Amino acid sequence: MMRGLLAAIGFLTRVPVPASALGDGAAASRSLAWYPAVGLVVAVPLSALAFVLQDTPPPLGAALLLLAWVLLTGALHLDGLADSADAWVGGMGLSEAERRERTLTIMKDPRSGPAAVVALVLLLLLKFAALASLGTPAWTALVLAPVLARAALTLAFLTTPYARSGGLGQALVGAPRVGCAIALSLTVALCATVMWTGALALAVALIVFALWRRACLRRLQGMTGDTCGALAELVETAVLVALAIAESAAA
């Protein structure tokens, strides 16, 4: 059980874990159920940093939080967002079959084009603005955003075909469903503990998930590791922005 958690932490963050956990195929499969828990691993140090920075000017505090967030996750999902943005633009204007193959091919290219750069800048700008706008310390948002983003990955692998043979996500396709269902149920329960804020965050996360899943099914007939990375970033950003707007409207 713990090897699955260690595998999830090792893959989704830069927190050091034993190398043996990352090379264990069975642990990799079991790790999917632990993805929402990894959101808490991300949330705890971010919340601690937010507490330390609560008296700093909001723009500076938001910038430092965002920097810590990127460093803690190793920009893993940002890379998936960049690859997905380039691939989506590069696959436009082609027939359905050609569009799919062209999109998958571009995702393998390590170079970043203009679409990738624009997508990264806009997303990081939205995250920064949301963090600067939230009350300090923004513990609720700093917990819900990373947890829901990683729960979305668990849900994606449970409900969506994997579009590429092989790849980093292939080992997750056969993950135990009972453990994943329990993890998703606990995520919903976590949202329920913060009442309307949690309900709003959950609703936003589900909407983003549904829209991105639909887009991936239409373009690729499934998801890839890159599109899942993009999903995590889109959910995190949407939750942060929604909570910032809601907090501003209630003030």
C-alpha positions as CSV (number, residue, x, y, z in Angstrom):
1,M,0.0,0.0,0.0
2,M,2.7,2.5,1.0
3,R,4.7,1.7,-2.1
4,G,1.8,2.9,-4.2
5,L,1.8,6.2,-2.2
6,L,5.6,6.6,-2.6
7,A,5.3,5.9,-6.3
8,A,2.6,8.6,-6.6
9,I,4.7,11.1,-4.7
10,G,7.8,10.3,-6.7
11,F,6.1,10.7,-10.0
12,L,3.9,13.8,-9.3
13,T,6.3,15.8,-7.1
14,R,10.0,16.4,-6.6
15,V,9.8,15.1,-3.0
16,P,12.5,12.4,-2.7
17,V,11.3,8.8,-2.4
18,P,13.2,5.5,-2.6
19,A,14.2,4.7,-6.1
20,S,12.8,1.2,-5.7
21,A,9.2,2.6,-5.5
22,L,9.6,4.2,-8.9
23,G,10.7,1.1,-10.6
24,D,8.0,-1.2,-9.3
25,G,5.3,-1.8,-11.9
26,A,2.7,-3.0,-9.4
27,A,3.3,0.1,-7.2
28,A,2.9,2.3,-10.3
29,S,-0.5,0.8,-10.9
30,R,-1.6,1.1,-7.3
31,S,-0.3,4.7,-7.2
32,L,-3.4,6.1,-9.1
33,A,-5.6,5.7,-6.0
34,W,-3.1,7.9,-4.1
35,Y,-3.1,10.8,-6.5
36,P,-5.6,12.9,-4.5
37,A,-3.5,12.3,-1.4
38,V,-0.4,13.7,-3.3
39,G,-2.5,16.8,-3.6
40,L,-2.3,17.1,0.1
41,V,1.5,16.5,0.0
42,V,1.6,19.6,-2.3
43,A,-0.9,21.6,-0.2
44,V,0.8,21.2,3.2
45,P,4.1,23.0,2.4
46,L,2.3,25.6,0.3
47,S,-0.1,26.3,3.2
48,A,2.9,26.6,5.6
49,L,4.6,29.0,3.2
50,A,1.3,31.0,2.9
51,F,1.3,31.4,6.6
52,V,4.8,32.6,6.7
53,L,4.1,35.1,3.9
54,Q,0.8,36.4,5.2
55,D,2.2,39.8,6.1
56,T,4.0,40.3,2.8
57,P,2.5,42.4,-0.1
58,P,-0.1,40.2,-1.9
59,P,1.8,40.3,-5.3
60,L,5.1,39.3,-3.8
61,G,3.4,36.5,-1.7
62,A,1.6,35.2,-4.7
63,A,4.8,35.1,-6.8
64,L,6.7,33.2,-4.1
65,L,3.8,30.8,-3.6
66,L,3.7,30.2,-7.4
67,L,7.4,29.7,-7.5
68,A,7.3,27.1,-4.7
69,W,4.3,25.4,-6.4
70,V,6.3,25.0,-9.6
71,L,9.4,23.8,-7.9
72,L,7.5,21.3,-5.7
73,T,5.9,19.7,-8.7
74,G,8.8,20.0,-11.1
75,A,6.6,21.7,-13.7
76,L,5.5,18.2,-14.7
77,H,1.9,19.2,-15.6
78,L,3.0,22.5,-17.1
79,D,5.1,20.5,-19.6
80,G,1.9,18.5,-20.5
81,L,0.0,21.7,-20.9
82,A,2.7,23.1,-23.3
83,D,2.8,20.0,-25.4
84,S,-1.0,19.8,-25.6
85,A,-1.3,23.4,-26.7
86,D,1.3,23.0,-29.4
87,A,-0.3,19.7,-30.6
88,W,-3.9,21.1,-30.6
89,V,-2.9,24.1,-32.8
90,G,-0.7,21.9,-35.0
91,G,-3.5,19.4,-35.6
92,M,-6.0,22.0,-36.9
93,G,-7.2,22.1,-40.5
94,L,-6.6,18.4,-41.1
95,S,-9.0,15.4,-41.6
96,E,-10.0,13.5,-38.5
97,A,-7.6,10.7,-38.9
98,E,-4.7,13.0,-39.9
99,R,-5.5,15.4,-37.0
100,R,-5.2,12.6,-34.4
101,E,-1.9,11.3,-35.7
102,R,-0.5,14.8,-36.2
103,T,-1.5,15.8,-32.6
104,L,0.1,12.7,-31.1
105,T,3.3,13.3,-33.1
106,I,3.6,16.9,-32.0
107,M,3.2,15.9,-28.4
108,K,6.3,13.8,-28.7
109,D,8.4,16.8,-29.9
110,P,10.3,18.3,-26.9
111,R,10.5,21.7,-28.5
112,S,8.0,24.4,-27.5
113,G,6.2,26.5,-30.1
114,P,4.3,29.8,-29.8
115,A,1.1,28.1,-28.7
116,A,2.9,26.4,-25.8
117,V,4.6,29.7,-24.7
118,V,1.3,31.6,-24.8
119,A,-0.6,28.9,-22.9
120,L,2.0,28.7,-20.2
121,V,2.2,32.5,-19.8
122,L,-1.6,32.9,-19.6
123,L,-2.1,30.0,-17.2
124,L,0.7,31.2,-14.8
125,L,-0.6,34.7,-15.0
126,L,-4.1,33.5,-14.0
127,K,-2.7,31.5,-11.1
128,F,-0.6,34.5,-9.9
129,A,-3.6,36.9,-10.1
130,A,-5.9,34.4,-8.3
131,L,-3.3,33.8,-5.5
132,A,-2.8,37.6,-5.2
133,S,-6.5,38.2,-5.0
134,L,-7.3,35.5,-2.4
135,G,-7.3,36.4,1.3
136,T,-4.2,35.5,3.2
137,P,-3.4,32.9,4.1
138,A,-5.5,31.2,1.4
139,W,-5.5,27.7,3.0
140,T,-8.8,26.5,1.6
141,A,-7.8,27.3,-2.0
142,L,-4.3,25.9,-1.5
143,V,-5.7,22.6,-0.4
144,L,-8.7,22.2,-2.8
145,A,-6.9,23.2,-6.0
146,P,-4.0,20.6,-5.9
147,V,-6.3,17.8,-4.4
148,L,-9.0,18.2,-7.0
149,A,-6.5,18.5,-9.9
150,R,-4.9,15.1,-9.0
151,A,-8.3,13.6,-8.3
152,A,-9.2,14.6,-11.8
153,L,-6.3,12.5,-13.1
154,T,-7.6,9.5,-11.2
155,L,-11.0,10.0,-12.6
156,A,-9.5,10.5,-16.1
157,F,-7.7,7.1,-16.1
158,L,-10.8,5.4,-14.7
159,T,-13.2,6.7,-17.3
160,T,-11.2,7.5,-20.5
161,P,-9.3,5.3,-22.9
162,Y,-5.5,5.8,-23.1
163,A,-4.8,7.1,-26.6
164,R,-1.2,6.1,-27.0
165,S,0.3,2.6,-26.8
166,G,3.1,2.6,-24.2
167,G,3.9,5.9,-22.5
168,L,4.2,6.9,-18.9
169,G,0.4,6.5,-18.3
170,Q,0.0,3.0,-19.6
171,A,0.8,1.4,-16.3
172,L,-2.1,3.3,-14.7
173,V,-4.8,2.0,-17.0
174,G,-5.3,-1.2,-15.0
175,A,-5.3,0.5,-11.6
176,P,-7.5,-1.1,-8.9
177,R,-10.9,0.5,-9.2
178,V,-12.0,0.1,-5.7
179,G,-9.1,2.0,-4.2
180,C,-9.6,4.8,-6.8
181,A,-13.3,5.0,-6.0
182,I,-12.5,5.3,-2.3
183,A,-10.0,8.0,-3.0
184,L,-12.5,10.0,-5.1
185,S,-15.1,9.6,-2.4
186,L,-12.8,11.0,0.2
187,T,-12.0,13.9,-2.1
188,V,-15.7,14.7,-2.3
189,A,-15.9,14.4,1.5
190,L,-13.0,16.8,1.8
191,C,-14.9,19.3,-0.3
192,A,-18.0,18.9,1.8
193,T,-16.1,19.9,5.0
194,V,-15.7,23.5,3.6
195,M,-19.4,23.7,2.6
196,W,-20.2,26.1,-0.3
197,T,-16.5,26.8,-1.0
198,G,-15.9,23.1,-1.5
199,A,-19.1,22.7,-3.5
200,L,-18.0,25.5,-5.8
201,A,-14.5,24.1,-6.3
202,L,-15.8,20.6,-6.9
203,A,-18.4,21.9,-9.5
204,V,-15.7,23.9,-11.3
205,A,-13.3,20.9,-11.3
206,L,-16.0,18.6,-12.8
207,I,-16.9,21.1,-15.5
208,V,-13.3,21.5,-16.6
209,F,-12.8,17.7,-16.5
210,A,-15.9,17.1,-18.6
211,L,-15.0,19.7,-21.2
212,W,-11.4,18.6,-21.5
213,R,-12.3,14.9,-21.6
214,R,-14.8,15.6,-24.4
215,A,-12.2,17.5,-26.4
216,C,-9.6,14.7,-26.0
217,L,-12.1,12.1,-27.0
218,R,-13.0,14.0,-30.1
219,R,-9.4,14.7,-31.1
220,L,-7.5,11.6,-29.9
221,Q,-10.2,9.1,-28.9
222,G,-8.7,9.1,-25.5
223,M,-6.2,10.8,-23.2
224,T,-2.4,10.8,-23.1
225,G,0.1,11.7,-20.3
226,D,0.4,15.2,-21.8
227,T,-3.3,15.8,-21.9
228,C,-3.6,14.6,-18.3
229,G,-0.9,17.0,-17.3
230,A,-2.9,19.8,-19.1
231,L,-6.0,18.6,-17.2
232,A,-4.3,19.0,-13.9
233,E,-3.2,22.5,-14.6
234,L,-6.5,23.5,-16.0
235,V,-8.4,22.2,-13.0
236,E,-5.9,23.9,-10.5
237,T,-6.2,27.2,-12.3
238,A,-10.0,27.1,-12.7
239,V,-10.5,26.3,-9.0
240,L,-8.1,29.1,-7.9
241,V,-9.8,31.6,-10.2
242,A,-13.3,30.6,-9.2
243,L,-12.6,30.8,-5.5
244,A,-10.9,34.2,-6.0
245,I,-13.9,35.6,-7.9
246,A,-16.3,34.2,-5.3
247,E,-14.3,35.7,-2.4
248,S,-14.2,39.0,-4.1
249,A,-18.0,38.9,-4.8
250,A,-18.7,38.1,-1.2
251,A,-16.5,40.9,0.2
